[in-house]
């Protein structure tokens, strides 16, 4: 974060830039395409009809999708916090 002798609005600009970067990253994620499967591609459980209608092209049941979303994915990026510890890495 900006601080000390930073110009007025520098902190807000950094926050806005971080939000913009994260929104762009989320929009760039691949969305399901094509026809929704009736059964999960991983566990072969039936995918409920409301889920198939809500997410066109869905391939996983809710449990498998939650498990996949819960896995940690390291991603690089710019650390805008600017703390000494972040600069040492």
Number of C-alpha atoms within 10 A of each C-alpha: 15 17 10 6 6 10 9 10 10 13 15 12 13 15 16 12 13 15 12 12 14 12 11 11 10 10 10 9 8 7 10 13 11 9 11 19 19 17 16 20 15 11 11 12 15 13 19 14 11 8 14 18 11 9 13 15 15 24 22 25 22 15 12 16 14 11 9 11 10 9 8 7 7 6 5 6 7 8 11 14 13 12 10 8 8 10 9 6 5
